[in-house]
C-alpha cells in the first residue's frame, strides 16, 4: 500500500511529517491547503513554501492539508 492509500484510509488529512513521503512518492501530487480565508491546491513539493508565505505576515493561517476528493 502506497502513502496516498494510507492517508486516504485515515480520512485524507496529512500531517506535516507525511509531506516528505508524499513528495518521494509523487512530488507533483496535488494537495488541498485550507486557510482561514480560502483554499488552494498545489503540488506536494510546494506545500511548505506556500504555507510559509501565508503565515509570514500573520494575517492568515493554515487550517489543514489534505488529499482532494477523487
N, C-alpha and C positions, 0 to 999 in steps of 0.2 A: 504494500500500500504506500503510495507516494504522500508527500507532505500536504498536498492540496486535498486529497481524500481524507486524511486525518483531520484537517481543520474543518472540513465540511461536516464530519461526524460530530463535531463539538460545537455546532451552531454557526460556523463560518467566521467567528471573530478571531482576530490574530493578535497574539501577544508580541510585544516588541522583540522578545528573544527568538521568535519564529521567523522574523523577516529574513535573516541571513539564509535559512534553509529554503525559503521560497525563492530567493534570488539564485541560489545554487541549482534549484530545480528548473526554474524558468525566470530569468531576470526581467522578462517583459510581461509576466503575468499581471493582468490588471487587478488592482486593489481599490476598494472604495474607502475613501477617507471622509469621515463625517466630522464637521466642525460645528461650533456653536452657531455660526452664521451661514452655513451652507454645506455643500458636499461636492466632491470631485473624485474622478478616477484617474489613476496614474500607474505606470509600470512599477513593479516591486522595487526595482533598482533606484527609483527616485523618491520613494516614500519618506525616508528620513530627511532628505534635502527639503522637500516641500513642507514637512512638519516643522522644521527649524525656521523656515521663513514665516509661517503662520504664527508661531509662538514668539518670534523675535521682539515684536513691539508690545506684546501683552494685550492687544485689542481683541484677540480671538483665541480659541483653544481647540484642541483636537479631542473629540469625544471618543472615537474608536476607529479602528481599521478593520476591514472585513473583506471577505470574498464576495463579489457581487452575485446576485441570483442568476442562475442559468437555466 
